[in-house]
Amino acid sequence: MTVLADLHTHSTASDGQYAPAALVEKAAAAGIQVLAVTDHDTIDGAEELCRFIHENGVLIIATNGVSATQHRRIAASGLEPWLDKVVVSDDAGAEKPDPRYFERAFAVSGAGDKSECVIIGDSLTSDIKGGQQFGIDTCWFNPKGKALPEDMPAPTYTVSGLSEFIDILNGKDL
């Protein structure tokens, strides 16, 4: 018995080209018998956090990757109404943690001083290390409670859920 399977497809619910129903139709027409739609999930609290930052400060999505792909993903996330700017490494000419990337994001932010900025991210090497090297506050999004490696300087803040970051921001002058 031969089974045709596609075990990794994305719909328009994340960064795919077709709606879920259209994916199923296309798979059936191609003779695919097993189809797995593996859309990226939006993290719990992301919309609330984005709305809060947008209403109280400037929200910049700072991401590494190919510009067209990242913009498609952002559009599919449903978070665009609360985003003030997007800085993609492909457009910035450097990737996080390169200081040139952070210079670009800082320039786009319109902030007058680095003390007005904080980066939240899940990557210790790209987000946290890059932010630390640039001289801004950092917040490690650590939902799985991983241990901080001994060779890594502690981030300014660590949260396991995005709603915790709102509490931190309430104490900062946005």
Contacts in CASP RR format, 6 or more apart in sequence:
PFRMAT RR
TARGET T0000
AUTHOR 0000-0000-0000
METHOD contacts of the structure
MODEL  1
MTVLADLHTHSTASDGQYAPAALVEKAAAAGIQVLAVTDHDTIDGAEELC
RFIHENGVLIIATNGVSATQHRRIAASGLEPWLDKVVVSDDAGAEKPDPR
YFERAFAVSGAGDKSECVIIGDSLTSDIKGGQQFGIDTCWFNPKGKALPE
DMPAPTYTVSGLSEFIDILNGKDL
3 33 0 8 1.000
3 34 0 8 1.000
4 30 0 8 1.000
4 31 0 8 1.000
4 32 0 8 1.000
4 33 0 8 1.000
4 34 0 8 1.000
5 32 0 8 1.000
5 33 0 8 1.000
5 34 0 8 1.000
5 35 0 8 1.000
5 36 0 8 1.000
6 27 0 8 1.000
6 32 0 8 1.000
6 34 0 8 1.000
6 35 0 8 1.000
6 36 0 8 1.000
7 34 0 8 1.000
7 36 0 8 1.000
7 38 0 8 1.000
8 36 0 8 1.000
8 38 0 8 1.000
9 16 0 8 1.000
9 23 0 8 1.000
9 27 0 8 1.000
9 35 0 8 1.000
9 36 0 8 1.000
9 37 0 8 1.000
9 38 0 8 1.000
10 16 0 8 1.000
10 37 0 8 1.000
10 38 0 8 1.000
10 39 0 8 1.000
10 40 0 8 1.000
11 18 0 8 1.000
11 19 0 8 1.000
11 20 0 8 1.000
11 23 0 8 1.000
11 37 0 8 1.000
11 39 0 8 1.000
12 18 0 8 1.000
12 19 0 8 1.000
12 20 0 8 1.000
12 76 0 8 1.000
13 20 0 8 1.000
13 37 0 8 1.000
13 39 0 8 1.000
13 76 0 8 1.000
14 39 0 8 1.000
14 40 0 8 1.000
14 73 0 8 1.000
14 76 0 8 1.000
14 77 0 8 1.000
15 40 0 8 1.000
15 69 0 8 1.000
15 72 0 8 1.000
15 73 0 8 1.000
15 76 0 8 1.000
16 39 0 8 1.000
16 72 0 8 1.000
16 76 0 8 1.000
18 26 0 8 1.000
20 37 0 8 1.000
23 35 0 8 1.000
23 37 0 8 1.000
24 35 0 8 1.000
27 35 0 8 1.000
40 73 0 8 1.000
42 77 0 8 1.000
42 78 0 8 1.000
42 79 0 8 1.000
43 143 0 8 1.000
43 162 0 8 1.000
44 161 0 8 1.000
44 162 0 8 1.000
45 161 0 8 1.000
45 162 0 8 1.000
45 163 0 8 1.000
46 77 0 8 1.000
46 79 0 8 1.000
46 162 0 8 1.000
47 78 0 8 1.000
47 79 0 8 1.000
47 82 0 8 1.000
48 162 0 8 1.000
48 163 0 8 1.000
48 166 0 8 1.000
49 162 0 8 1.000
49 163 0 8 1.000
49 165 0 8 1.000
49 166 0 8 1.000
50 59 0 8 1.000
50 79 0 8 1.000
50 82 0 8 1.000
50 83 0 8 1.000
51 82 0 8 1.000
52 166 0 8 1.000
52 169 0 8 1.000
53 59 0 8 1.000
53 82 0 8 1.000
53 169 0 8 1.000
53 174 0 8 1.000
54 81 0 8 1.000
54 82 0 8 1.000
54 83 0 8 1.000
54 84 0 8 1.000
56 169 0 8 1.000
56 174 0 8 1.000
57 84 0 8 1.000
57 174 0 8 1.000
58 84 0 8 1.000
58 85 0 8 1.000
58 109 0 8 1.000
58 110 0 8 1.000
58 111 0 8 1.000
59 82 0 8 1.000
59 83 0 8 1.000
59 84 0 8 1.000
59 85 0 8 1.000
60 83 0 8 1.000
60 84 0 8 1.000
60 85 0 8 1.000
60 86 0 8 1.000
60 87 0 8 1.000
60 105 0 8 1.000
60 108 0 8 1.000
60 109 0 8 1.000
61 74 0 8 1.000
61 83 0 8 1.000
61 85 0 8 1.000
61 86 0 8 1.000
61 87 0 8 1.000
62 87 0 8 1.000
62 96 0 8 1.000
62 101 0 8 1.000
62 105 0 8 1.000
62 119 0 8 1.000
62 127 0 8 1.000
63 70 0 8 1.000
63 86 0 8 1.000
63 87 0 8 1.000
63 88 0 8 1.000
63 89 0 8 1.000
64 88 0 8 1.000
64 89 0 8 1.000
64 95 0 8 1.000
64 96 0 8 1.000
64 126 0 8 1.000
65 88 0 8 1.000
65 89 0 8 1.000
65 90 0 8 1.000
65 95 0 8 1.000
66 88 0 8 1.000
66 90 0 8 1.000
67 88 0 8 1.000
67 90 0 8 1.000
67 91 0 8 1.000
70 86 0 8 1.000
70 88 0 8 1.000
70 90 0 8 1.000
71 86 0 8 1.000
71 88 0 8 1.000
74 80 0 8 1.000
74 83 0 8 1.000
74 86 0 8 1.000
85 108 0 8 1.000
85 109 0 8 1.000
87 101 0 8 1.000
87 104 0 8 1.000
87 105 0 8 1.000
87 108 0 8 1.000
89 95 0 8 1.000
89 96 0 8 1.000
89 101 0 8 1.000
92 100 0 8 1.000
92 101 0 8 1.000
92 104 0 8 1.000
92 105 0 8 1.000
93 100 0 8 1.000
93 101 0 8 1.000
93 104 0 8 1.000
94 100 0 8 1.000
94 101 0 8 1.000
94 104 0 8 1.000
95 101 0 8 1.000
95 126 0 8 1.000
96 102 0 8 1.000
96 123 0 8 1.000
96 126 0 8 1.000
96 127 0 8 1.000
96 130 0 8 1.000
97 125 0 8 1.000
97 126 0 8 1.000
97 127 0 8 1.000
97 129 0 8 1.000
97 130 0 8 1.000
97 131 0 8 1.000
97 133 0 8 1.000
98 130 0 8 1.000
99 130 0 8 1.000
99 133 0 8 1.000
99 134 0 8 1.000
102 130 0 8 1.000
102 131 0 8 1.000
102 133 0 8 1.000
102 134 0 8 1.000
102 136 0 8 1.000
103 134 0 8 1.000
106 114 0 8 1.000
106 117 0 8 1.000
106 134 0 8 1.000
106 136 0 8 1.000
109 116 0 8 1.000
109 117 0 8 1.000
111 117 0 8 1.000
114 134 0 8 1.000
114 135 0 8 1.000
114 136 0 8 1.000
115 136 0 8 1.000
115 137 0 8 1.000
116 173 0 8 1.000
116 174 0 8 1.000
117 136 0 8 1.000
117 137 0 8 1.000
118 136 0 8 1.000
118 137 0 8 1.000
118 138 0 8 1.000
118 139 0 8 1.000
118 156 0 8 1.000
118 157 0 8 1.000
118 169 0 8 1.000
118 172 0 8 1.000
119 127 0 8 1.000
119 128 0 8 1.000
119 130 0 8 1.000
119 131 0 8 1.000
119 136 0 8 1.000
119 137 0 8 1.000
119 138 0 8 1.000
119 139 0 8 1.000
120 127 0 8 1.000
120 138 0 8 1.000
120 139 0 8 1.000
120 140 0 8 1.000
120 141 0 8 1.000
120 159 0 8 1.000
120 162 0 8 1.000
120 165 0 8 1.000
121 127 0 8 1.000
121 128 0 8 1.000
121 138 0 8 1.000
121 139 0 8 1.000
121 140 0 8 1.000
121 141 0 8 1.000
122 140 0 8 1.000
122 141 0 8 1.000
122 142 0 8 1.000
122 143 0 8 1.000
124 140 0 8 1.000
124 148 0 8 1.000
124 149 0 8 1.000
124 152 0 8 1.000
124 155 0 8 1.000
127 138 0 8 1.000
127 140 0 8 1.000
128 138 0 8 1.000
128 140 0 8 1.000
128 152 0 8 1.000
128 155 0 8 1.000
129 152 0 8 1.000
130 138 0 8 1.000
131 138 0 8 1.000
132 138 0 8 1.000
132 153 0 8 1.000
132 155 0 8 1.000
137 156 0 8 1.000
137 157 0 8 1.000
138 155 0 8 1.000
138 156 0 8 1.000
138 157 0 8 1.000
139 155 0 8 1.000
139 156 0 8 1.000
139 157 0 8 1.000
139 158 0 8 1.000
139 159 0 8 1.000
139 165 0 8 1.000
139 168 0 8 1.000
140 148 0 8 1.000
140 155 0 8 1.000
140 157 0 8 1.000
140 158 0 8 1.000
140 159 0 8 1.000
141 159 0 8 1.000
141 161 0 8 1.000
141 162 0 8 1.000
141 165 0 8 1.000
142 158 0 8 1.000
142 159 0 8 1.000
142 160 0 8 1.000
143 160 0 8 1.000
143 161 0 8 1.000
145 160 0 8 1.000
148 154 0 8 1.000
148 155 0 8 1.000
148 158 0 8 1.000
157 165 0 8 1.000
157 168 0 8 1.000
159 165 0 8 1.000
159 168 0 8 1.000
END
